[in-house]
């Protein structure tokens, strides 16, 4: 077995080790005189004459695994941080999809009628609620300073009512009897008053009428002028509760001038989940992944949800690889959309690829997180959420009978995420997020502390900024263009768990998972999509990624390659069945070569495939 490592030891020390044969009987050393680095250690394990691993060799191995390894020289060693790149510690909640607005009164213009005319100099509104003067002026401008008939005055009245409704108010506008010989027209605007809430349907998961009223009254005070946008927000917040489907309709209230909201509640699924298989894992722990997700609403109280996520990776010849388990619990806080989520996860791995299988590399990590979210904007066609999250993670990596690294990481994250829908072209959807995190990496209990201090200096506080944006623009006849960008930057070199990665099924798809890591980078994905039927989607794709490895690359032994790009193109096909089954296939081919290839010309996972296929299959229940 041949194991390629990069090790920051001096030439004299290395020569002495070879001469004394204390690091094993067969070690060949390749020196770079300018860097005084031993770049490759070829360790050959002979049958019947085991290598003497103790003493000096264990120290050499430990040094070889430190964060100062120049990635261009040899294959990178995966660890608990980089291997979880495909299994995020705290999966983000799904953003809402567009829904149906509250029914609005239709405004129908009748045919023009002949009759006397009057020239209107200005319109005066008699209203309890005032609109912006510019909005009113725009509504009545077509009827000013020209002769208008009575039916056109009625049209101007309806235009005023429409302006109020577009501003979120429920009103009726009338044209009272008056003398308009002086060219001034008065329009009376009567605001509807919110009377109260009525509920139809069952009481799913304990969501009783008083709780419905609490959500509504948090947005719309009874016996006050009625705002449709306030009621819309309240209904959407109720509908967002797990296990609940809510719709509403306005109807005449019990008293004159009042309008009530009738809420129709329907219980949605008592539980949801999915199982899936794909080949998007890391080669070192197994390409194949088996995933399962399960969500149970109403476990303890109204509006709460328990969730669990499981991921197991394996190979065709080895069932061991990695295991990820996460449990989460969330519940509403108050009646204005606040939601608190608690979560915990554990991860364990063993390197099973041919380079590492016989060397006993394994590790684990655990994480705890708490997250608070609030909908700053909750509408049918646009949403914006504020979020704050605190995480604590512990990592442990072992190899060759010794601790390679052991450390903890704490991070607090604040940010915004949202989406919107518009009617441009054949319709479009846009999503985005902006997250700022501040954290602390503690290497005090790790053997890598001293090496880190003289090289990458990841120990201590850090700040990073993460961002993402995407847009799918409809073109008509089933065609659309999809554009997405995501990336991050930071104020210092980062640990493997916090780095940005270019490769993988969600990045530059022509490269393996976790290829191209650095403290800063971005990935651009472009797709031309076509839906020939409701079940199928075909796409041609292009990916481009750029990464900067180190923020500070001035330490001794740092790689001269600190920035590079990866790119590729390909095709994809996806199918969704009537029972929520999905199948997806992506073919991707790299453009150019990997600037960060190993000395053998391979990617950092030890393979070289000019073309890659990504497969996935899932079933929801």
N, C-alpha and C positions, 0 to 999 in steps of 0.2 A: 504494500500500500504506500502510495506517495502522498505526502501532505505538504503543501506549499504554505509557508508562513513568511511574514516580514518581521524582523526583530531588531530593535534599536540597541545593539551592543557594539562596542568598539572593535576594530580590527584586531588589535593585540589580544584582547580577551578571547575573541573567537578562535584565533590561531592557537592560543594556549589550550583551549578546550579540545580542539582537534588533535593536537599533539599528545595530550594526556589521555585522550580517548575516554573522557569522563562523561561525555554526553551521548554515548551510544557508539557502536562500532562503525557505522556507515553514515557519515554526515558530509555532504558536499556543500561548500560555501562559495557564494558568488558575491564579491565585494564591489562596491562603488566607491572609488577612492575619494572623490570630492565630498561625499556625504558621510563617509565613515559609517555606513549602514550595512549590515548583513541583510540582503534582500530576499534570499531564498534559502530555506533549510529543507533539504530533501531527506526525509526520514524514512528509511526502509526497514521494515520489521521482518527479521529473519526467523524462519521456523526452527525451533530447537535451540535458539540462542537469543532469549529475550533481551531487549535493551535495558540498560540500567537507568531507569527513569528518575530515581531519587537524586538527592543532592543538587548538583548544578543543572541537570537537564530540566528539572521542575521549575527552577528559577528562570531558565531561558524560555520555557514554554509560557510562563506567566507574562514575561515581558513581551513575548510575541503576540499575546492576546490583548495588549493594552490599546487604548484609543489612539495612540500615536502611529499606528500602522499606516504606511502610505498605500492607499487603495489601488494605485495604478500598478504596484509591484506584484501583488498576489491576491488570491481570492479572499474576500472579506469573511470574517467569522460571524455567523448570525448569533443574536442573543435575544433575551426576553423582550428587549425594547423594540428591535427592528422586526421581530417575528409577529408582533401584534399590530403591525401596520394594516393588515386586512381585517382586524377585529377591534374596532374602536372601543375605548373604555366606556364611553357614554353615548350610545347611538342617539342622534338628534331626532326629535319628534317630526313626523310628517307635516308638511305645510298643508293648509286647507285647499280644497278644490272649489271652483266656483259653484254657487248654488242659485236658487231662485229667489228673487226679491219679493217683498210684500206686494200683493196685487195693488195696482194703481188704477184710479178711475180713468176711463178712456175719455179723451177729448176729441169730439167730432165736430168739424166745421160743416155747417149746412151750405146750401147753394147761396150765391150772392142774391140779394133782394134789391129791387129798385126802390127808390124813395128819396126823400129830402136828404141833403148832406149838410155837414157842418165842418168847418176847419178848426181842428183842435190845436191849441197852442201848448197846453200841458195837461198831464194827468196828475191828480192828487189822490193819494191813498189814505183811506180811513182804516187803519189797522192797529191791532194791539202789538204786533211784532213788526218791527221795521227791518226791511232788507237794505242792503247796500244800495245807495242811489244809482251807482253805475249799472247794477244788475237790473233795477227797475227801468232805467232809461233804455237799456238794450232791449227789454221786452216790449216796450211800447213805441220804440223809435219808428217802426214802419207805419204808424198811424198818426204821426205828428206833422203839422204844417202842411196839410193837404186836405181836400174835401173828403170826408168819410161818411158812409151811410150808417144806419143803426146796427145792421148786422156786423159791420166792421168794428163798431164800438164793443159789441159783445165778444168779438174775437180778441180785441185788446184786453178785455176783462179776463178771458180764459188764458191769455198769455201771461198775465200777472199771476194768476193762480198756479200756472205751470212753473213759473220762476220760484214761487214759494215752495212748491213740492220738490223741485230739484234741489232746493236748499235744505230739504229734510222736514218741512212743515206740512201738516195736513190742514188744508184750508178750503173754504168756499169763498169765491169772489162774485159779487153781484153789482149790477149797475142800477142804483136807485133812481127814482124820479128826481129830476133837477132841471134847472134852467141853465142851458149851456150856450146861451147866446153870446157870452163873453169869451168863448173858446176854451174854457176850463172845465174838465170832466173829472168828476169825483167817483172813485171805485171803493166800495166797502169790502174789506177782507175780514172774514170771520174765521178765527182759528178754532179747529176742533180741539176739544178738551179730552184728555185721557181719563176714561172712567174707571177701568180696572181690568182684571184678568179673569178669564174663564178657561177651564181645562177640559179637554175631551180625551178619552182614552184611559189606559190603565195607569198605574203608578210604578213604572219600571225602577227596580232597584231602590225603592224607598224615596224616590224623587217626588214628594208630595206637593200639593198645591201651594202650601206656604213657602216652600223653597222656590217654586216657580215665581211666585210673587216677589220674593226677595231679589231674584235675578232681574226681573223686570223693573222693580222700583229703584234698583241701583242705577238704572239708566234713564228711566222715565218716571217722574213723580206724578202720582195720581192727582187729578183735578187741575193739572197744568196743561198749557198748550202742547199738543201731541207732535212729536218728532218721529218721522219714520226711520231715520238713521239710528236713533236711540233704540227703538224697538227692534230694528234689524240686528244691531249689536247684541242685544239681550238674547234674541232667539238663537243667534249663532253661538253664543257662549253656552247656552243650554245644549244645543246640538253637538258641541264639541265634547261634552261629557261622555266618557266611555259607556257604551251600552244603551245610549239614548238617541233617538231620532226625533227632532222637533221641527214642526212647521207652524206657521201662524197666519191668521187672516183677520183683517179689521172688520168690525160689524157695528151697527148702531147700538149705542149704549142704553142704559135703563132710563136715563133722563135726557131731555132735549139738549142738543149741542154736545153731547158726550159720545165718544167712540171707545169701544172696548176691544181688547185683543183676545181672540180665541186661539188657544194653544193646543195643537194636536200632538200628543205624545205617543210614540210607538217604541217598544223595546227593540233594539237591534240585537245582534247575535250575543248570546250569553258568554261566548268565548270565541276567540279568533286565534289563528296561528298558521304556520306553514312549515313544510319540510322541503329541503332542497339538496341537490348535489351539484358540485362544480369542480373545475380543475384550476382554480385561481390561487391555490396555496403556494407556499415557498418550497422549492426543491429540497431544501435541507431537512424539512419536516414532513414533506409529502405534498405533491400537487393536489391530490384529491381531497375535497372537503365535503363533509356531511354536516348540514346545518338544520337546526330546529328552533322555532320561535313559538311562544305561547303567551297569550294575553287573557287575563281573567278580570272583567270589570265587576264592580260591586262586591268585592271580596269581603270587606269589613264595613263599609259605609257607602252612602250614595256618592256617585261620581268618582270613586277611587278605582285603581287598576293595579293588578299584580302582573308582572311580566318576567319571563325567563328566556334566555338565549343560550344556545349550545352550539359549539363548533368543534369538530374533530377532524384532524388531518391525518392522512395515511398514504401509503404507497401500495403498489400492486404486490410487493414482496415483504412489506413490513406494516403491521397494524399500528405500531407505535408511531407517534409523530408529535402532535400537540393537541391539547385540550383546553378549551376556553368555556367557562361557565359564568353567566351573569344573571343576577336577579335584581329586579327593580320594583319599586312601589311608588305610586304617585297619587295625589289627592288634591281636590280644589281647596283653596284658602279664600274664604269670603265669597262674595257673589259678583265680583267684577273681573273675573278671568284669571286671577292669580292661581298658580299651580306649583306645588312643591313636589319634587321627585327625589327619592333616595335610591342609591344603587351600590352594588358591590360585585366584584368579579375576581376570579382566580384564573391563572393561566399557567400551564406547565408544558414543557417540551423536552424532546430528546432528538438530537441531530442524527438522522438515519441515512443521509446521502453517503455515497461511497467514500468521500474524502474524510468524513468524520465518524462513521458508524463504529469503528473499532477503538475510538479514542475516548469514549465515555463523556461526551459533552451533553449536559442537560441543565435545566434551570426552571425557575418559576417566578411568578409575580402575583401580586394581589393589589386591588385598588378599591377605594371607597370614594363615593362622590355624592354631593348634594347640589341640587339645581332648583332655581326659582325662575319662573317665566311669567311674563305679563303681556297681554295683547294691547300695545299702544293703539293700533288700528285693527279693527276686525270688521271687515265688510265683505260683501259678496265677491267683489272684483279686486280687492287689495287687502293685504294683511301685513302688519309689522309687529314683531315680537321683541321685547326686551328680555334678556336673559343674564343670569349671574350663576356661576358654578364654581365650586371648590372641590378639588381632588387631592387625594393622597395615594401615592403608589409606592410599592416596595418591589425591588428587583434582586434576583439572586441568580448568578450564573456559575456553574461548576464545570470542571474539566480536568482530566488526567489526575484525579484524586485530590484536587486542590480547588480553592475558591478563586475563580477568575475575577468576579466583581460582585459587590453587594452594596446596595445603596437605596436611598429613598428619594422621592421627588414630590414636592407639593406645588400646586398651581391654582391660582384664582383667575377666572376668566369672566369678562364682561363683554356683552356684544349685542348686536341686532341681527335679525334675520327676517326675511319677508318674501312675499311674492305678489304678483299682480297679473291681471288679465286685461287685454285690450282688444279692440276691433280693427286694428291696423291690418290691412291686407285681408287675408282670410282668417284673421284672428291670431292672437299670439299670447304666450305666457312667459313671464320673466321671474326669476328667483335671484336672491342675493343674500349674502351674509358678511358680516364684519365682526371679528372677534379679537379682543386684546387680552393677552394673558400675562400674568406676572407670577414667577415661580422661584423655587429654591431647590437646587440639586445638592444633596448631602452625601459626600463620598467619604466621610470620616471613618466608616467601618469597612471601607473597600480597599483591597490591596492595590488598586489603581490610583490611589490618592496622590502619591508622590510623583508618579509618572504623569498624571494629569496636570499637576502644578507646573511642570516644565514643558508641556506640549500644548494640548488643546485648551486647557484651563476651563473646562466645563463646570467645575465645582463652584457653587455659590448661586447668587441671584441671577435671573435672566428675565427678559421681556420679549415676547414675540407677538406678531400681528398676523392673523390668518384671514383670508378673504376668498370669496367665491361669487360667481355670477353666471347666469345662464339665460338663454332666450331661445325659444322655439317659435319661429315665425311661419305661420301658415301661408302657403302660396296658392292653394286651391287644388281641386281634383286629387286630393290625398297627398300632395307634396308639401314638404316643409323644410326649412333650414334650421339646424340646431347649432348653437355656439355656446361653449362653456369655457370658463377660465377659473382656475383656483390656484392658490399659492400661499406662501408665507414668507416673512422675514423676521429677523431677530437682532438683538443688540450684542450677541456674542456667540461663540461656538456652542452647539447643543449636544445633549445626549442622544443616543440612537432612538429612544422612545419619543423624542420631541422633534426629530428632524423631518424634513420634507422629502418625499420619495417620488421619483418620476415614473417608474415602471408599474406594470400591473394592469389588470382588466379595467380599472377606472382611471388610468393615466395614459402614458404612451404605450399603447397596447401591443406594440411590436417587441416589447422588452419584458423580462420577467418581473414578478413582484419584488418590490423593495430595491430595484435597480436605480442607481442615480440618486444618492442621498446627500443632503447638505442642510446647512442652517437656513438657507434661503433658496427659493425657486418658485417656478410656476409651470403649469401645464395648460395648454390650449387644445381643446377638442372641437373639431368641426365635422358636422355630419349633414349630408343631403339625404333626407328621409322620404320614403314613399310607402303609403298604406294602400295596397291594391284592394284589400278587403278589410273588414273590421277586425279580423283575427290576425292579420299578418302585417309586419313592418320590415321593410328592407332599407338598407342604408349603405352609402359609400362614405368612408371616414378618413380623416387626416388628423394626426396628433403631433404636437410639438411641445417639448419640455426643455426647460433651461434651469440649471442648478448651480449654485455657488457652494462649494464644500465647506469652507471655513470662513468665519468672519475675520479672524486673525490667523493668517497663514504664515506668520513670520518666525515661528519656532523652528528650532533645529530639527532637520529631518522631515519637514513638511513636504508634501508632494508639490511639484511645480505645476501640476494640473489642478487648478482650483476652480475653474469654471468650464462647463461644457454643455452641449445640447444633445438631446436624443429626439428622433422624429421617425414617423412611419405613416403608412396608409393601409387601407384595407376595406373589407366588406363585412356586413353583418346581416343576420336575419333573425327575427323574433316572432314567436307565435303565442297567442293567448287563447286558451280553450274556454268553452262555456262554463266550466266548473272551476275557473281560476287556475287552470294548469298553465304553465309557461315553459317554453323551450327557447333557448337562445344560442346562437353560434356566431362567433366572430373570428374572422381570418385577418391577420395583420402582418405586414412585411416592413422591415426596417428600411429606412433611407440612409445610405452611408454606413459608416462603421461606428462602433462604440468607442469613443475617445477614452473611456475609463476601463477598457478591457484589461484583463490580467495579462501577464507575460506570455501565457499560452494562447492569447487571443480570444479568451472566453469572456462571457459576462460574469458579474460578481457571484452568481450562483453556481459557477463552474460549468455552464453549458454555453453552446453557441447554436442558436436556431435563427436562421435568417427570416423564417416565417413562423408565426405562432397561431395556434388555435385555442380559443377560449370557449368552453362549453358550460352550460348551466341548464338545470331542469328543476322546477319547483311545483308544488301543489299547495294551495291555500285551503284552509278549512275554517 
